[in-house]
Amino acid sequence: MRYLIRHRTTYRYVRPVELRPHRLMLFPRSSHVIRVLDSSLACTPPARLERTLDVFGNLIVTAEFAEAAARLIIASDLIVEQSAAQWPVFRIAPEAHSYPFAYTPDDLTDLGALLAPEYEDCAGKLEAWARGFVHATPTDTLSLLQDLNAGILDVVSYRTRDEQGTQAPLETMAKASGTCRDIAALFIDAARRLGFGARAVSGYLYDPDAAIDDHGSTHAWAEVYLPGAGWIPFDPTHRRMGSAGLVPVAVARCNAQTTPVDGGYIGAPEDFIGMEVSVSVSQAEIPPPGPQ
């Protein structure tokens, strides 16, 4: 399937301000199921763009501006081909079929911080909740993770919120609601407390059942590392497993490291009027084959 992804971020100011360099994470991560066919990135006012890779292998574009502006527009257009199966089969190594299992010393070293919970759990409430999904010892590893992925929506409901940042998992559980990034953070922290290597993922979602015309949006989910199978996507916001409908842009230890656009300006706080973000993800037309 091919997707047309349009992402627009607009900043407005009372007067022309000096724009600081902006850090952009908008280009998808290519893989055996993701291929970028076409892309464009434009800034108004014009910017000098420098591309680098971060420690996770994400493509970072730094935009540097030479002129002041009262409005900044960052526009990204992508055509992406996604070939992930709707019902994937994961070839997990035999030694990891049953939970608990032990990662190899090399895996433990390489996973490092992706094994350590990100948030405090002083009373052990989150760990006790996570371990409630372990119904037997040993138990099937993938079934355990699927139960955790599906069980979050039994205690938390999805809601939009305008505040930046990610709620701590205990806050999400206490409020019984959160955004996709809050729900993903809860899943990641719970998985790590069960001993799994897990990481945060941000990118785009194509949902053909969405009630809006473009059927898509930015999205946050998680991946868990299982020997043999590698990184397996889990989307607890939709109780889904696998890459179908997902276009990853960035992976990281936590959501704060996957912000699509990050930057600032030199001026007074009251110079800033507001920010608008528009994202659409739709099916792209596949051209007919050329003459033989």
PAVEXVEX-156701 format. One record per atom (N, C-alpha, C): x, y, z; atom name; residue number from 1. Coordinates in steps of 0.2 Angstrom, whole numbers. Example, Ala and Ser with C-alpha at 12.3 -4.5 7.8 and 13.67 -1.06 7.14 Angstrom:
2
- 66|-28|39|N|1 $
- 62|-22|39|CA|1 $
- 66|-16|39|C|1 $
- 64|-11|35|N|2 $
- 68|-5|36|CA|2 $
- 64|0|39|C|2 $
END
This chain:
292
- 4|-6|0|N|1 $
- 0|0|0|CA|1 $
- 4|6|0|C|1 $
- 2|11|-4|N|2 $
- 6|18|-4|CA|2 $
- 2|23|0|C|2 $
- 6|27|4|N|3 $
- 3|32|7|CA|3 $
- 5|39|5|C|3 $
- 1|44|5|N|4 $
- 3|51|4|CA|4 $
- 2|54|11|C|4 $
- 8|57|13|N|5 $
- 8|60|20|CA|5 $
- 10|67|19|C|5 $
- 6|72|22|N|6 $
- 7|79|22|CA|6 $
- 7|81|29|C|6 $
- 12|85|31|N|7 $
- 13|87|38|CA|7 $
- 15|94|37|C|7 $
- 11|99|40|N|8 $
- 12|106|41|CA|8 $
- 12|108|48|C|8 $
- 18|112|50|N|9 $
- 18|115|56|CA|9 $
- 19|122|55|C|9 $
- 15|126|58|N|10 $
- 15|134|57|CA|10 $
- 16|137|64|C|10 $
- 21|142|65|N|11 $
- 22|146|70|CA|11 $
- 20|153|69|C|11 $
- 16|157|73|N|12 $
- 15|164|72|CA|12 $
- 17|168|77|C|12 $
- 20|174|75|N|13 $
- 22|179|80|CA|13 $
- 19|185|79|C|13 $
- 19|190|84|N|14 $
- 17|196|84|CA|14 $
- 21|201|79|C|14 $
- 27|200|79|N|15 $
- 32|204|74|CA|15 $
- 37|199|72|C|15 $
- 41|201|67|N|16 $
- 46|197|65|CA|16 $
- 51|196|70|C|16 $
- 53|189|71|N|17 $
- 58|187|77|CA|17 $
- 64|183|73|C|17 $
- 69|183|77|N|18 $
- 75|179|75|CA|18 $
- 74|172|77|C|18 $
- 74|168|72|N|19 $
- 72|161|73|CA|19 $
- 79|157|74|C|19 $
- 78|153|80|N|20 $
- 84|149|82|CA|20 $
- 84|143|77|C|20 $
- 89|139|77|N|21 $
- 89|133|73|CA|21 $
- 84|128|76|C|21 $
- 80|125|71|N|22 $
- 75|120|72|CA|22 $
- 77|113|71|C|22 $
- 76|108|75|N|23 $
- 77|101|74|CA|23 $
- 71|97|72|C|23 $
- 72|94|66|N|24 $
- 66|91|63|CA|24 $
- 67|84|62|C|24 $
- 62|80|64|N|25 $
- 62|73|64|CA|25 $
- 55|71|60|C|25 $
- 56|71|53|N|26 $
- 50|70|49|CA|26 $
- 51|65|44|C|26 $
- 57|62|43|N|27 $
- 58|57|37|CA|27 $
- 57|50|40|C|27 $
- 53|46|37|N|28 $
- 52|39|39|CA|28 $
- 59|35|39|C|28 $
- 59|30|44|N|29 $
- 64|25|44|CA|29 $
- 63|19|39|C|29 $
- 67|19|34|N|30 $
- 66|13|29|CA|30 $
- 68|7|32|C|30 $
- 64|2|30|N|31 $
- 65|-5|32|CA|31 $
- 63|-10|27|C|31 $
- 63|-17|28|N|32 $
- 60|-21|23|CA|32 $
- 53|-21|22|C|32 $
- 49|-17|26|N|33 $
- 42|-16|25|CA|33 $
- 40|-9|23|C|33 $
- 45|-4|24|N|34 $
- 44|3|23|CA|34 $
- 49|6|17|C|34 $
- 47|9|12|N|35 $
- 51|12|7|CA|35 $
- 48|19|5|C|35 $
- 53|24|6|N|36 $
- 51|31|4|CA|36 $
- 52|31|-3|C|36 $
- 47|33|-7|N|37 $
- 47|34|-14|CA|37 $
- 48|41|-16|C|37 $
- 46|46|-12|N|38 $
- 47|53|-14|CA|38 $
- 46|57|-8|C|38 $
- 50|62|-7|N|39 $
- 50|66|-1|CA|39 $
- 51|74|-3|C|39 $
- 49|78|1|N|40 $
- 51|85|0|CA|40 $
- 50|89|7|C|40 $
- 54|93|8|N|41 $
- 54|97|15|CA|41 $
- 56|104|13|C|41 $
- 51|109|15|N|42 $
- 52|116|13|CA|42 $
- 50|120|19|C|42 $
- 54|125|20|N|43 $
- 53|130|26|CA|43 $
- 52|137|23|C|43 $
- 47|141|26|N|44 $
- 46|148|25|CA|44 $
- 46|152|31|C|44 $
- 51|156|32|N|45 $
- 56|158|27|CA|45 $
- 61|153|25|C|45 $
- 65|153|20|N|46 $
- 69|148|18|CA|46 $
- 75|147|23|C|46 $
- 77|140|23|N|47 $
- 82|138|28|CA|47 $
- 87|134|25|C|47 $
- 93|134|28|N|48 $
- 98|130|26|CA|48 $
- 97|123|30|C|48 $
- 97|118|27|N|49 $
- 95|111|30|CA|49 $
- 102|107|30|C|49 $
- 103|104|36|N|50 $
- 108|100|37|CA|50 $
- 106|93|40|C|50 $
- 108|88|37|N|51 $
- 105|81|39|CA|51 $
- 111|77|42|C|51 $
- 109|74|48|N|52 $
- 113|70|52|CA|52 $
- 109|64|55|C|52 $
- 112|59|58|N|53 $
- 109|53|61|CA|53 $
- 110|54|69|C|53 $
- 105|53|73|N|54 $
- 106|53|80|CA|54 $
- 108|46|82|C|54 $
- 109|45|89|N|55 $
- 112|39|92|CA|55 $
- 107|33|90|C|55 $
- 101|34|88|N|56 $
- 96|28|87|CA|56 $
- 96|27|79|C|56 $
- 99|31|75|N|57 $
- 99|30|68|CA|57 $
- 93|34|65|C|57 $
- 90|38|69|N|58 $
- 85|43|66|CA|58 $
- 88|48|62|C|58 $
- 85|50|56|N|59 $
- 87|56|52|CA|59 $
- 85|62|55|C|59 $
- 90|66|57|N|60 $
- 88|73|60|CA|60 $
- 90|78|55|C|60 $
- 85|83|54|N|61 $
- 87|88|49|CA|61 $
- 87|95|54|C|61 $
- 92|98|53|N|62 $
- 93|105|57|CA|62 $
- 92|110|52|C|62 $
- 87|115|53|N|63 $
- 85|120|49|CA|63 $
- 88|127|52|C|63 $
- 92|130|48|N|64 $
- 95|137|51|CA|64 $
- 92|142|46|C|64 $
- 90|148|50|N|65 $
- 86|153|46|CA|65 $
- 91|159|46|C|65 $
- 91|163|40|N|66 $
- 95|169|40|CA|66 $
- 91|175|41|C|66 $
- 85|175|40|N|67 $
- 81|181|41|CA|67 $
- 75|180|46|C|67 $
- 73|186|49|N|68 $
- 68|186|54|CA|68 $
- 61|185|50|C|68 $
- 56|183|54|N|69 $
- 50|181|51|CA|69 $
- 44|182|57|C|69 $
- 38|184|54|N|70 $
- 32|184|59|CA|70 $
- 29|177|58|C|70 $
- 30|173|53|N|71 $
- 27|167|53|CA|71 $
- 32|162|50|C|71 $
- 32|156|53|N|72 $
- 37|150|51|CA|72 $
- 32|144|49|C|72 $
- 33|142|43|N|73 $
- 30|136|40|CA|73 $
- 35|131|38|C|73 $
- 34|125|41|N|74 $
- 38|119|40|CA|74 $
- 33|114|36|C|74 $
- 35|112|30|N|75 $
- 30|108|26|CA|75 $
- 34|102|24|C|75 $
- 31|96|25|N|76 $
- 34|90|23|CA|76 $
- 29|86|19|C|76 $
- 31|83|13|N|77 $
- 27|79|9|CA|77 $
- 31|72|8|C|77 $
- 27|67|9|N|78 $
- 30|60|8|CA|78 $
- 26|56|4|C|78 $
- 29|51|0|N|79 $
- 25|46|-3|CA|79 $
- 29|40|-1|C|79 $
- 25|35|3|N|80 $
- 28|30|6|CA|80 $
- 25|23|4|C|80 $
- 29|18|3|N|81 $
- 26|11|1|CA|81 $
- 27|7|8|C|81 $
- 21|4|10|N|82 $
- 21|0|16|CA|82 $
- 19|-7|14|C|82 $
- 23|-12|16|N|83 $
- 21|-19|13|CA|83 $
- 20|-24|19|C|83 $
- 19|-21|25|N|84 $
- 18|-25|31|CA|84 $
- 12|-29|31|C|84 $
- 12|-36|33|N|85 $
- 6|-40|33|CA|85 $
- 1|-38|39|C|85 $
- -5|-39|37|N|86 $
- -10|-37|42|CA|86 $
- -10|-42|48|C|86 $
- -8|-48|47|N|87 $
- -8|-53|52|CA|87 $
- -1|-57|52|C|87 $
- 4|-53|55|N|88 $
- 11|-55|54|CA|88 $
- 12|-62|59|C|88 $
- 17|-65|57|N|89 $
- 20|-71|60|CA|89 $
- 27|-69|62|C|89 $
- 28|-70|69|N|90 $
- 35|-68|71|CA|90 $
- 39|-74|73|C|90 $
- 45|-75|70|N|91 $
- 49|-81|71|CA|91 $
- 53|-79|78|C|91 $
- 50|-81|83|N|92 $
- 54|-80|90|CA|92 $
- 59|-85|91|C|92 $
- 65|-84|93|N|93 $
- 70|-89|95|CA|93 $
- 67|-94|100|C|93 $
- 68|-101|99|N|94 $
- 65|-106|104|CA|94 $
- 66|-104|111|C|94 $
- 72|-101|113|N|95 $
- 73|-100|120|CA|95 $
- 69|-94|123|C|95 $
- 66|-90|118|N|96 $
- 62|-85|121|CA|96 $
- 54|-86|120|C|96 $
- 53|-92|118|N|97 $
- 45|-94|117|CA|97 $
- 42|-93|124|C|97 $
- 45|-95|129|N|98 $
- 42|-95|136|CA|98 $
- 45|-90|140|C|98 $
- 40|-86|144|N|99 $
- 42|-81|149|CA|99 $
- 42|-84|156|C|99 $
- 47|-82|160|N|100 $
- 53|-78|159|CA|100 $
- 58|-81|155|C|100 $
- 62|-77|151|N|101 $
- 68|-80|148|CA|101 $
- 74|-75|149|C|101 $
- 80|-77|147|N|102 $
- 85|-73|148|CA|102 $
- 88|-70|142|C|102 $
- 89|-64|141|N|103 $
- 93|-61|135|CA|103 $
- 100|-63|136|C|103 $
- 103|-64|130|N|104 $
- 111|-65|130|CA|104 $
- 114|-59|133|C|104 $
- 121|-60|135|N|105 $
- 125|-55|138|CA|105 $
- 125|-49|133|C|105 $
- 126|-51|127|N|106 $
- 127|-46|121|CA|106 $
- 120|-42|121|C|106 $
- 115|-45|121|N|107 $
- 108|-42|120|CA|107 $
- 107|-37|126|C|107 $
- 109|-39|132|N|108 $
- 108|-35|138|CA|108 $
- 113|-29|138|C|108 $
- 119|-30|135|N|109 $
- 123|-24|134|CA|109 $
- 120|-19|129|C|109 $
- 118|-22|124|N|110 $
- 116|-17|118|CA|110 $
- 109|-14|120|C|110 $
- 105|-18|123|N|111 $
- 98|-15|125|CA|111 $
- 99|-9|131|C|111 $
- 103|-10|135|N|112 $
- 105|-5|140|CA|112 $
- 99|-2|143|C|112 $
- 99|5|142|N|113 $
- 94|9|145|CA|113 $
- 87|7|143|C|113 $
- 86|3|137|N|114 $
- 79|1|135|CA|114 $
- 76|-4|139|C|114 $
- 80|-7|144|N|115 $
- 78|-11|149|CA|115 $
- 76|-8|156|C|115 $
- 78|-2|157|N|116 $
- 77|2|163|CA|116 $
- 70|6|163|C|116 $
- 66|5|168|N|117 $
- 60|9|168|CA|117 $
- 61|17|168|C|117 $
- 57|20|165|N|118 $
- 59|28|164|CA|118 $
- 56|32|170|C|118 $
- 51|29|173|N|119 $
- 47|33|178|CA|119 $
- 47|29|185|C|119 $
- 46|33|190|N|120 $
- 46|31|197|CA|120 $
- 40|27|199|C|120 $
- 41|22|203|N|121 $
- 35|17|205|CA|121 $
- 37|15|212|C|121 $
- 37|20|217|N|122 $
- 39|19|223|CA|122 $
- 35|14|227|C|122 $
- 29|14|226|N|123 $
- 25|9|230|CA|123 $
- 24|2|226|C|123 $
- 27|2|220|N|124 $
- 27|-4|217|CA|124 $
- 20|-6|213|C|124 $
- 16|0|213|N|125 $
- 9|-1|210|CA|125 $
- 9|-3|203|C|125 $
- 14|0|199|N|126 $
- 14|-1|192|CA|126 $
- 17|-8|190|C|126 $
- 22|-10|194|N|127 $
- 25|-17|193|CA|127 $
- 20|-22|195|C|127 $
- 16|-21|200|N|128 $
- 11|-26|203|CA|128 $
- 5|-27|197|C|128 $
- 3|-21|194|N|129 $
- -2|-21|189|CA|129 $
- 1|-25|183|C|129 $
- 7|-24|181|N|130 $
- 10|-27|175|CA|130 $
- 11|-35|176|C|130 $
- 13|-36|182|N|131 $
- 14|-44|184|CA|131 $
- 7|-47|184|C|131 $
- 2|-43|185|N|132 $
- -5|-46|185|CA|132 $
- -7|-50|178|C|132 $
- -3|-48|173|N|133 $
- -4|-51|166|CA|133 $
- 0|-58|166|C|133 $
- 4|-59|171|N|134 $
- 8|-66|170|CA|134 $
- 3|-71|174|C|134 $
- 0|-75|170|N|135 $
- -5|-80|173|CA|135 $
- -2|-86|175|C|135 $
- 4|-88|173|N|136 $
- 7|-94|175|CA|136 $
- 15|-93|174|C|136 $
- 18|-97|177|N|137 $
- 26|-97|176|CA|137 $
- 28|-105|175|C|137 $
- 31|-106|169|N|138 $
- 31|-101|163|CA|138 $
- 25|-100|159|C|138 $
- 25|-95|155|N|139 $
- 19|-94|151|CA|139 $
- 22|-91|144|C|139 $
- 17|-91|139|N|140 $
- 19|-90|132|CA|140 $
- 21|-82|132|C|140 $
- 27|-81|129|N|141 $
- 30|-74|129|CA|141 $
- 25|-69|125|C|141 $
- 24|-71|119|N|142 $
- 20|-67|114|CA|142 $
- 13|-66|117|C|142 $
- 10|-71|120|N|143 $
- 3|-70|123|CA|143 $
- 3|-65|128|C|143 $
- 8|-66|133|N|144 $
- 9|-61|138|CA|144 $
- 9|-54|136|C|144 $
- 13|-52|131|N|145 $
- 14|-46|128|CA|145 $
- 7|-43|125|C|145 $
- 4|-48|121|N|146 $
- -2|-46|118|CA|146 $
- -8|-45|123|C|146 $
- -8|-48|129|N|147 $
- -12|-47|134|CA|147 $
- -11|-40|137|C|147 $
- -5|-39|138|N|148 $
- -3|-32|141|CA|148 $
- -5|-26|136|C|148 $
- -4|-28|130|N|149 $
- -6|-23|124|CA|149 $
- -13|-22|124|C|149 $
- -17|-27|125|N|150 $
- -24|-26|125|CA|150 $
- -27|-24|131|C|150 $
- -24|-26|137|N|151 $
- -27|-24|143|CA|151 $
- -26|-17|146|C|151 $
- -22|-13|142|N|152 $
- -21|-6|145|CA|152 $
- -28|-2|144|C|152 $
- -32|-4|138|N|153 $
- -38|0|137|CA|153 $
- -43|-2|142|C|153 $
- -42|-7|146|N|154 $
- -47|-9|151|CA|154 $
- -47|-4|157|C|154 $
- -41|-1|158|N|155 $
- -40|4|163|CA|155 $
- -39|11|161|C|155 $
- -38|12|155|N|156 $
- -37|19|152|CA|156 $
- -41|20|146|C|156 $
- -43|26|145|N|157 $
- -47|28|139|CA|157 $
- -43|33|135|C|157 $
- -43|33|128|N|158 $
- -39|38|124|CA|158 $
- -43|44|125|C|158 $
- -39|50|125|N|159 $
- -42|57|125|CA|159 $
- -36|61|122|C|159 $
- -38|66|119|N|160 $
- -34|71|116|CA|160 $
- -32|76|122|C|160 $
- -27|79|122|N|161 $
- -25|85|127|CA|161 $
- -20|89|123|C|161 $
- -20|96|125|N|162 $
- -16|101|122|CA|162 $
- -9|102|125|C|162 $
- -9|99|132|N|163 $
- -3|100|135|CA|163 $
- 3|96|132|C|163 $
- 9|99|132|N|164 $
- 15|96|129|CA|164 $
- 17|91|134|C|164 $
- 22|86|131|N|165 $
- 25|81|135|CA|165 $
- 21|75|136|C|165 $
- 23|70|140|N|166 $
- 20|64|141|CA|166 $
- 19|63|149|C|166 $
- 13|61|150|N|167 $
- 11|59|157|CA|167 $
- 15|53|160|C|167 $
- 17|53|166|N|168 $
- 19|47|169|CA|168 $
- 14|42|170|C|168 $
- 16|36|169|N|169 $
- 12|30|169|CA|169 $
- 7|30|175|C|169 $
- 9|31|181|N|170 $
- 4|31|186|CA|170 $
- -1|37|186|C|170 $
- 1|43|183|N|171 $
- -3|48|182|CA|171 $
- -9|46|177|C|171 $
- -7|43|171|N|172 $
- -11|40|166|CA|172 $
- -16|35|169|C|172 $
- -14|31|174|N|173 $
- -18|26|177|CA|173 $
- -23|29|182|C|173 $
- -20|34|185|N|174 $
- -25|38|190|CA|174 $
- -30|42|187|C|174 $
- -28|45|181|N|175 $
- -33|49|177|CA|175 $
- -38|44|173|C|175 $
- -35|38|172|N|176 $
- -39|33|168|CA|176 $
- -40|36|161|C|176 $
- -35|40|158|N|177 $
- -35|43|152|CA|177 $
- -29|45|149|C|177 $
- -28|46|143|N|178 $
- -21|49|140|CA|178 $
- -21|49|133|C|178 $
- -16|52|130|N|179 $
- -15|52|123|CA|179 $
- -12|46|121|C|179 $
- -11|45|114|N|180 $
- -7|39|112|CA|180 $
- 0|39|115|C|180 $
- 3|44|116|N|181 $
- 10|44|118|CA|181 $
- 10|42|126|C|181 $
- 4|44|129|N|182 $
- 4|42|137|CA|182 $
- 3|35|137|C|182 $
- -2|32|133|N|183 $
- -3|25|133|CA|183 $
- 3|21|131|C|183 $
- 6|23|126|N|184 $
- 13|20|124|CA|184 $
- 18|20|130|C|184 $
- 18|25|133|N|185 $
- 23|26|139|CA|185 $
- 21|21|144|C|185 $
- 15|20|145|N|186 $
- 12|16|151|CA|186 $
- 14|8|148|C|186 $
- 13|7|142|N|187 $
- 15|0|140|CA|187 $
- 22|-1|140|C|187 $
- 26|4|138|N|188 $
- 34|3|138|CA|188 $
- 36|2|145|C|188 $
- 34|6|150|N|189 $
- 36|5|157|CA|189 $
- 34|-1|160|C|189 $
- 28|-3|159|N|190 $
- 26|-10|161|CA|190 $
- 30|-16|158|C|190 $
- 31|-15|152|N|191 $
- 35|-21|148|CA|191 $
- 42|-21|151|C|191 $
- 45|-15|153|N|192 $
- 52|-15|155|CA|192 $
- 52|-18|162|C|192 $
- 47|-17|166|N|193 $
- 46|-20|173|CA|193 $
- 45|-27|173|C|193 $
- 43|-30|167|N|194 $
- 43|-37|166|CA|194 $
- 49|-40|164|C|194 $
- 54|-36|162|N|195 $
- 61|-38|160|CA|195 $
- 62|-37|153|C|195 $
- 57|-34|149|N|196 $
- 58|-34|142|CA|196 $
- 62|-28|140|C|196 $
- 66|-28|134|N|197 $
- 68|-22|131|CA|197 $
- 63|-19|127|C|197 $
- 61|-12|128|N|198 $
- 56|-9|125|CA|198 $
- 58|-2|123|C|198 $
- 56|1|117|N|199 $
- 57|7|115|CA|199 $
- 51|11|113|C|199 $
- 52|18|113|N|200 $
- 46|22|110|CA|200 $
- 47|23|103|C|200 $
- 41|24|99|N|201 $
- 41|25|92|CA|201 $
- 36|30|91|C|201 $
- 38|35|86|N|202 $
- 33|40|84|CA|202 $
- 33|40|76|C|202 $
- 28|42|73|N|203 $
- 27|42|66|CA|203 $
- 20|44|64|C|203 $
- 18|40|59|N|204 $
- 11|41|56|CA|204 $
- 7|35|56|C|204 $
- 0|36|57|N|205 $
- -4|31|57|CA|205 $
- -9|32|51|C|205 $
- -10|26|47|N|206 $
- -16|26|42|CA|206 $
- -21|22|45|C|206 $
- -27|24|46|N|207 $
- -33|21|49|CA|207 $
- -39|21|44|C|207 $
- -40|16|40|N|208 $
- -46|17|36|CA|208 $
- -53|17|39|C|208 $
- -53|16|45|N|209 $
- -59|16|49|CA|209 $
- -60|23|52|C|209 $
- -56|28|52|N|210 $
- -56|34|55|CA|210 $
- -62|38|52|C|210 $
- -65|42|56|N|211 $
- -71|46|54|CA|211 $
- -69|52|49|C|211 $
- -63|54|49|N|212 $
- -61|60|45|CA|212 $
- -59|58|38|C|212 $
- -58|63|34|N|213 $
- -57|61|27|CA|213 $
- -50|58|25|C|213 $
- -45|61|29|N|214 $
- -38|59|27|CA|214 $
- -36|52|31|C|214 $
- -40|50|35|N|215 $
- -39|43|39|CA|215 $
- -33|43|42|C|215 $
- -29|48|44|N|216 $
- -23|47|47|CA|216 $
- -21|53|51|C|216 $
- -15|52|55|N|217 $
- -13|57|59|CA|217 $
- -6|55|62|C|217 $
- -2|59|66|N|218 $
- 4|57|69|CA|218 $
- 2|52|74|C|218 $
- 6|48|77|N|219 $
- 5|43|81|CA|219 $
- 11|41|85|C|219 $
- 10|38|91|N|220 $
- 15|35|95|CA|220 $
- 13|28|97|C|220 $
- 18|24|97|N|221 $
- 17|17|99|CA|221 $
- 24|14|102|C|221 $
- 24|8|103|N|222 $
- 30|5|106|CA|222 $
- 33|-1|102|C|222 $
- 39|-3|103|N|223 $
- 42|-9|101|CA|223 $
- 45|-13|106|C|223 $
- 45|-20|106|N|224 $
- 48|-24|111|CA|224 $
- 53|-29|107|C|224 $
- 59|-29|110|N|225 $
- 64|-34|107|CA|225 $
- 63|-41|109|C|225 $
- 62|-46|105|N|226 $
- 62|-53|106|CA|226 $
- 67|-56|102|C|226 $
- 71|-60|105|N|227 $
- 77|-64|101|CA|227 $
- 74|-67|95|C|227 $
- 77|-67|89|N|228 $
- 74|-70|83|CA|228 $
- 70|-66|79|C|228 $
- 65|-63|83|N|229 $
- 60|-59|79|CA|229 $
- 62|-52|78|C|229 $
- 66|-50|83|N|230 $
- 68|-43|83|CA|230 $
- 63|-38|86|C|230 $
- 63|-32|84|N|231 $
- 58|-27|87|CA|231 $
- 51|-28|84|C|231 $
- 47|-30|89|N|232 $
- 40|-31|87|CA|232 $
- 35|-25|89|C|232 $
- 32|-22|84|N|233 $
- 28|-16|86|CA|233 $
- 21|-18|90|C|233 $
- 20|-14|95|N|234 $
- 14|-15|99|CA|234 $
- 11|-8|99|C|234 $
- 4|-7|97|N|235 $
- 0|-1|97|CA|235 $
- -5|-2|102|C|235 $
- -4|0|109|N|236 $
- -9|-1|114|CA|236 $
- -15|3|113|C|236 $
- -14|9|110|N|237 $
- -20|13|109|CA|237 $
- -25|10|104|C|237 $
- -23|6|100|N|238 $
- -28|2|96|CA|238 $
- -28|-5|97|C|238 $
- -25|-8|102|N|239 $
- -25|-15|103|CA|239 $
- -22|-19|97|C|239 $
- -17|-16|94|N|240 $
- -14|-19|88|CA|240 $
- -7|-21|89|C|240 $
- -5|-27|85|N|241 $
- 2|-29|85|CA|241 $
- 4|-29|78|C|241 $
- 10|-27|76|N|242 $
- 13|-27|70|CA|242 $
- 13|-21|66|C|242 $
- 16|-20|60|N|243 $
- 17|-14|57|CA|243 $
- 12|-11|53|C|243 $
- 7|-15|51|N|244 $
- 2|-13|46|CA|244 $
- -1|-6|48|C|244 $
- -1|-2|43|N|245 $
- -4|5|45|CA|245 $
- 0|10|48|C|245 $
- 6|8|50|N|246 $
- 11|12|54|CA|246 $
- 17|14|50|C|246 $
- 19|20|50|N|247 $
- 25|23|46|CA|247 $
- 29|26|52|C|247 $
- 34|22|54|N|248 $
- 39|25|59|CA|248 $
- 43|30|57|C|248 $
- 44|35|61|N|249 $
- 49|41|59|CA|249 $
- 55|41|64|C|249 $
- 53|39|70|N|250 $
- 59|39|75|CA|250 $
- 58|34|81|C|250 $
- 63|31|83|N|251 $
- 63|27|89|CA|251 $
- 68|30|94|C|251 $
- 66|29|100|N|252 $
- 70|31|105|CA|252 $
- 69|28|112|C|252 $
- 73|30|117|N|253 $
- 72|28|124|CA|253 $
- 65|30|127|C|253 $
- 63|36|125|N|254 $
- 57|39|128|CA|254 $
- 54|44|123|C|254 $
- 47|46|124|N|255 $
- 44|50|119|CA|255 $
- 47|57|118|C|255 $
- 50|59|123|N|256 $
- 53|66|123|CA|256 $
- 58|67|118|C|256 $
- 61|61|116|N|257 $
- 67|61|111|CA|257 $
- 64|60|104|C|257 $
- 58|60|103|N|258 $
- 55|59|96|CA|258 $
- 51|65|94|C|258 $
- 51|71|97|N|259 $
- 47|77|95|CA|259 $
- 49|78|87|C|259 $
- 43|79|83|N|260 $
- 44|80|76|CA|260 $
- 48|87|74|C|260 $
- 46|92|78|N|261 $
- 48|99|77|CA|261 $
- 50|102|83|C|261 $
- 56|104|84|N|262 $
- 58|107|90|CA|262 $
- 63|113|89|C|262 $
- 61|119|91|N|263 $
- 65|125|90|CA|263 $
- 63|131|94|C|263 $
- 66|136|93|N|264 $
- 64|142|97|CA|264 $
- 65|149|93|C|264 $
- 65|154|97|N|265 $
- 66|161|93|CA|265 $
- 69|165|99|C|265 $
- 72|171|96|N|266 $
- 74|176|101|CA|266 $
- 69|182|101|C|266 $
- 67|183|107|N|267 $
- 62|188|108|CA|267 $
- 58|187|114|C|267 $
- 53|191|115|N|268 $
- 49|191|122|CA|268 $
- 44|185|121|C|268 $
- 42|183|127|N|269 $
- 37|177|127|CA|269 $
- 30|179|124|C|269 $
- 28|186|125|N|270 $
- 22|188|122|CA|270 $
- 22|189|114|C|270 $
- 28|188|111|N|271 $
- 29|189|104|CA|271 $
- 26|182|101|C|271 $
- 25|177|104|N|272 $
- 23|171|101|CA|272 $
- 15|171|102|C|272 $
- 12|170|96|N|273 $
- 4|170|96|CA|273 $
- 2|162|96|C|273 $
- 5|158|93|N|274 $
- 2|151|93|CA|274 $
- 6|147|88|C|274 $
- 4|140|88|N|275 $
- 6|135|84|CA|275 $
- 1|131|81|C|275 $
- 1|129|75|N|276 $
- -4|125|71|CA|276 $
- -1|119|68|C|276 $
- -3|113|69|N|277 $
- -1|107|66|CA|277 $
- -6|104|62|C|277 $
- -5|102|55|N|278 $
- -10|99|51|CA|278 $
- -6|93|48|C|278 $
- -9|87|49|N|279 $
- -7|81|46|CA|279 $
- -12|77|43|C|279 $
- -11|74|37|N|280 $
- -15|70|33|CA|280 $
- -11|64|31|C|280 $
- -14|58|31|N|281 $
- -12|52|28|CA|281 $
- -17|49|24|C|281 $
- -16|48|18|N|282 $
- -21|45|13|CA|282 $
- -18|40|9|C|282 $
- -22|36|5|N|283 $
- -19|31|1|CA|283 $
- -17|35|-6|C|283 $
- -11|33|-8|N|284 $
- -8|37|-14|CA|284 $
- -10|32|-20|C|284 $
- -11|35|-26|N|285 $
- -13|32|-32|CA|285 $
- -6|28|-34|C|285 $
- -7|22|-36|N|286 $
- -2|18|-39|CA|286 $
- -2|19|-47|C|286 $
- 2|22|-50|N|287 $
- 2|23|-57|CA|287 $
- 2|16|-61|C|287 $
- -2|16|-67|N|288 $
- -2|10|-70|CA|288 $
- 5|8|-73|C|288 $
- 6|2|-75|N|289 $
- 13|0|-78|CA|289 $
- 13|3|-85|C|289 $
- 20|5|-86|N|290 $
- 21|8|-93|CA|290 $
- 21|3|-98|C|290 $
- 22|5|-104|N|291 $
- 21|1|-110|CA|291 $
- 27|-4|-110|C|291 $
- 26|-10|-112|N|292 $
- 31|-16|-112|CA|292 $
- 35|-15|-118|C|292 $
END
